[in-house]
Amino acid sequence: MSSATTALPILYSLQNCPYAMRARLALLLAEQTVQIRATTMKDKPTEMLLASPKGTVPVLVIGINEDNNSDDVTVIDESLDVMLWALYRNDPENLLYRHDPKALPEMLKVIEQNDTEFKSNLEKYKRAKRFHGDDLEICRLECESFVQSLEQRLSQHEFLMGATPSLLDYALLPFIRQFSRVNKPVFTQERYMNLRRWLRYHLQSQLFSKAMFKYPLWLDNHEECLLGES
């Protein structure tokens, strides 16, 4: 058994990846200090690929010691799992809505819809815009059912689950941000009134600014940076 001190967890992250963004948001909200290693998809650190061969972000490596080895390393390479890991450790804002036993299953169900159906439709919508396709409106309408279900929730209370933010708000935020940017004139329409208010609240927050701070790329000079320390 090594006597080396266990180092802080390491988060491999990509600046504008919505999955990496939601992981960073949760780690900040849970007040979990981690080393952040900013990367790009064109030049991935060998250490990241060894930890998670699938090569996508975020990747959270926990339990490695200061000698860069450990017999008890945990790798979390799904963004929702990173969020839950952080919030199960510390949830000062009650994002898991622990007072309501039905809340977390409901949140996980909506997040699954986001990560499967809506994400796929959103990618089509983004591609239609990027390549000036004549199917832009058709692609938007494929997103509409999910987006309007969120609009309906926000017509009932300030956040997606109630009067205070939840795991659901932060898990969906990066994707709704992308949706809003595809066709900005359309997003200003009245049908998205509540969603615009909700999005503006989050994007103007100090938390979002911290989550979007641009760290130097890890492979440039191996500079150790801490998430939230900027």
C-alpha positions as CSV (number, residue, x, y, z in Angstrom):
1,M,0.0,0.0,0.0
2,S,1.5,3.3,-1.0
3,S,1.9,6.0,1.6
4,A,1.6,8.8,-0.9
5,T,-1.1,11.4,-0.2
6,T,-4.2,11.1,-2.3
7,A,-4.3,14.0,-4.8
8,L,-7.5,15.9,-5.7
9,P,-9.8,14.3,-8.2
10,I,-8.9,15.2,-11.8
11,L,-11.6,16.4,-14.3
12,Y,-10.8,16.3,-18.0
13,S,-13.1,18.9,-19.6
14,L,-13.9,20.5,-23.0
15,Q,-14.8,24.2,-22.9
16,N,-18.1,24.2,-24.8
17,C,-19.2,20.5,-24.5
18,P,-22.7,20.6,-22.9
19,Y,-21.9,17.4,-21.0
20,A,-18.7,18.8,-19.6
21,M,-20.5,22.1,-18.7
22,R,-23.1,20.3,-16.7
23,A,-20.4,18.4,-14.8
24,R,-18.5,21.6,-14.0
25,L,-21.7,23.3,-12.8
26,A,-22.5,20.4,-10.4
27,L,-19.0,20.3,-9.0
28,L,-19.1,24.0,-8.3
29,L,-22.5,23.7,-6.7
30,A,-21.4,20.8,-4.6
31,E,-18.3,22.7,-3.6
32,Q,-16.1,19.8,-4.7
33,T,-12.5,21.0,-5.4
34,V,-11.0,19.2,-8.4
35,Q,-8.0,19.7,-10.7
36,I,-9.3,20.6,-14.1
37,R,-7.5,19.6,-17.2
38,A,-8.8,21.5,-20.2
39,T,-8.6,19.5,-23.5
40,T,-9.7,19.5,-27.1
41,M,-11.2,16.6,-29.0
42,K,-8.4,16.8,-31.6
43,D,-5.6,16.4,-29.0
44,K,-6.6,14.3,-26.1
45,P,-4.3,13.6,-23.2
46,T,-2.9,10.1,-23.0
47,E,-3.8,10.0,-19.3
48,M,-7.4,10.7,-20.1
49,L,-7.6,8.0,-22.8
50,L,-6.0,5.5,-20.4
51,A,-8.6,6.3,-17.8
52,S,-11.5,6.3,-20.2
53,P,-10.7,4.7,-23.7
54,K,-14.0,6.0,-25.1
55,G,-12.3,9.4,-25.4
56,T,-15.2,11.7,-24.5
57,V,-15.6,14.3,-21.8
58,P,-16.1,14.7,-18.9
59,V,-13.8,12.2,-17.3
60,L,-13.4,12.4,-13.5
61,V,-10.6,10.4,-12.0
62,I,-10.7,9.9,-8.3
63,G,-8.3,8.3,-5.9
64,I,-5.0,8.7,-7.8
65,N,-2.1,9.6,-5.5
66,E,0.6,12.2,-5.8
67,D,2.9,9.6,-7.4
68,N,0.3,9.2,-10.2
69,N,-0.6,5.7,-9.3
70,S,-3.1,4.0,-7.0
71,D,-4.7,0.7,-6.4
72,D,-8.1,2.2,-5.8
73,V,-8.8,4.6,-8.7
74,T,-12.4,5.4,-9.6
75,V,-13.2,6.7,-13.1
76,I,-16.5,8.4,-13.8
77,D,-17.0,9.2,-17.5
78,E,-20.7,10.0,-17.8
79,S,-21.7,13.6,-17.1
80,L,-24.9,12.7,-15.1
81,D,-22.8,10.3,-12.9
82,V,-20.3,13.1,-12.2
83,M,-23.2,15.4,-11.2
84,L,-24.7,12.7,-8.9
85,W,-21.3,11.9,-7.4
86,A,-20.7,15.5,-6.5
87,L,-24.2,16.1,-5.1
88,Y,-24.3,12.9,-3.1
89,R,-21.2,14.2,-1.4
90,N,-22.5,17.6,-0.7
91,D,-25.8,19.3,-1.8
92,P,-25.9,22.6,0.1
93,E,-28.7,24.0,-2.2
94,N,-30.8,20.8,-2.1
95,L,-30.6,20.3,-5.8
96,L,-31.7,16.7,-5.4
97,Y,-34.9,17.8,-3.7
98,R,-34.4,15.4,-0.9
99,H,-37.7,16.5,0.8
100,D,-39.6,14.9,-2.1
101,P,-38.9,11.1,-2.7
102,K,-40.6,11.4,-6.1
103,A,-38.4,14.2,-7.3
104,L,-35.2,12.5,-8.3
105,P,-36.8,9.7,-10.3
106,E,-38.8,12.4,-12.2
107,M,-35.7,14.5,-12.8
108,L,-33.8,11.4,-14.1
109,K,-36.6,10.6,-16.5
110,V,-36.6,14.1,-18.0
111,I,-32.8,14.1,-18.2
112,E,-32.9,10.8,-20.1
113,Q,-35.4,12.3,-22.5
114,N,-33.0,15.3,-23.0
115,D,-30.0,13.1,-23.5
116,T,-31.6,10.7,-26.0
117,E,-34.5,12.2,-27.9
118,F,-34.0,16.0,-27.5
119,K,-30.2,15.8,-28.0
120,S,-30.6,13.9,-31.3
121,N,-33.2,16.4,-32.5
122,L,-31.1,19.4,-31.4
123,E,-28.1,18.1,-33.4
124,K,-30.3,17.9,-36.5
125,Y,-31.5,21.5,-35.9
126,K,-27.9,22.7,-35.4
127,R,-26.8,21.0,-38.6
128,A,-29.7,22.5,-40.6
129,K,-28.6,26.0,-39.5
130,R,-24.9,25.3,-40.1
131,F,-25.4,24.0,-43.6
132,H,-28.3,26.4,-44.5
133,G,-30.7,23.6,-45.0
134,D,-34.3,24.2,-46.1
135,D,-35.5,22.0,-43.3
136,L,-34.5,24.3,-40.5
137,E,-38.1,24.9,-39.3
138,I,-38.9,21.2,-39.6
139,C,-35.9,20.4,-37.4
140,R,-37.0,23.0,-34.9
141,L,-40.5,21.5,-34.7
142,E,-38.9,18.1,-33.9
143,C,-37.4,19.8,-30.8
144,E,-40.6,21.5,-29.9
145,S,-42.4,18.9,-27.9
146,F,-39.6,18.6,-25.3
147,V,-39.0,22.3,-25.2
148,Q,-42.6,23.1,-24.7
149,S,-42.8,20.6,-21.9
150,L,-40.2,22.7,-20.1
151,E,-42.0,25.9,-21.0
152,Q,-45.1,24.4,-19.3
153,R,-43.1,23.5,-16.2
154,L,-41.8,27.1,-16.0
155,S,-45.3,28.5,-16.3
156,Q,-46.1,26.9,-13.0
157,H,-43.0,27.8,-11.0
158,E,-39.7,29.7,-11.3
159,F,-37.5,26.6,-11.9
160,L,-38.1,23.3,-13.6
161,M,-39.0,21.4,-10.4
162,G,-40.3,24.1,-8.2
163,A,-39.4,27.4,-6.4
164,T,-35.7,26.6,-6.2
165,P,-33.1,25.2,-8.7
166,S,-32.6,21.5,-9.0
167,L,-30.4,18.9,-10.6
168,L,-32.8,19.1,-13.6
169,D,-32.2,22.8,-14.2
170,Y,-28.4,22.4,-14.4
171,A,-28.4,19.1,-16.3
172,L,-30.6,20.7,-19.1
173,L,-29.1,24.2,-19.0
174,P,-26.2,23.6,-21.5
175,F,-28.6,22.0,-24.1
176,I,-31.3,24.7,-23.9
177,R,-28.5,27.3,-24.2
178,Q,-27.5,25.6,-27.5
179,F,-31.2,25.5,-28.7
180,S,-31.6,29.2,-28.0
181,R,-28.6,30.0,-30.1
182,V,-29.5,28.1,-33.3
183,N,-32.2,30.6,-34.4
184,K,-32.2,33.6,-32.1
185,P,-35.0,35.5,-33.7
186,V,-37.3,32.5,-33.3
187,F,-36.3,32.0,-29.7
188,T,-37.5,35.6,-28.9
189,Q,-41.0,34.6,-29.7
190,E,-43.7,34.5,-27.0
191,R,-43.9,30.7,-27.0
192,Y,-40.5,30.7,-25.2
193,M,-41.2,33.5,-22.7
194,N,-40.7,31.5,-19.6
195,L,-37.8,29.6,-21.0
196,R,-36.0,32.8,-21.9
197,R,-36.5,34.1,-18.4
198,W,-35.1,30.9,-16.9
199,L,-32.2,30.9,-19.3
200,R,-31.3,34.5,-18.7
201,Y,-31.3,33.9,-14.9
202,H,-28.7,31.1,-15.3
203,L,-26.5,32.7,-18.0
204,Q,-26.2,35.9,-16.0
205,S,-25.2,34.2,-12.8
206,Q,-21.8,34.2,-11.2
207,L,-22.0,30.4,-11.1
208,F,-22.2,30.2,-14.9
209,S,-19.3,32.6,-15.3
210,K,-17.2,30.4,-13.1
211,A,-18.2,27.2,-14.9
212,M,-17.3,28.8,-18.3
213,F,-13.9,30.2,-17.2
214,K,-11.4,29.3,-19.9
215,Y,-8.5,27.4,-18.4
216,P,-5.2,26.9,-20.3
217,L,-5.0,23.6,-22.2
218,W,-3.4,20.9,-20.1
219,L,-1.2,19.6,-22.9
220,D,0.3,23.1,-23.5
221,N,2.3,23.3,-20.3
222,H,0.7,20.8,-17.8
223,E,-0.3,23.7,-15.6
224,E,-2.3,22.5,-12.5
225,C,-5.6,24.5,-12.2
226,L,-8.4,24.1,-9.8
227,L,-12.0,24.4,-10.9
228,G,-13.6,27.5,-9.6
229,E,-10.3,29.1,-8.6
230,S,-10.1,32.0,-11.1
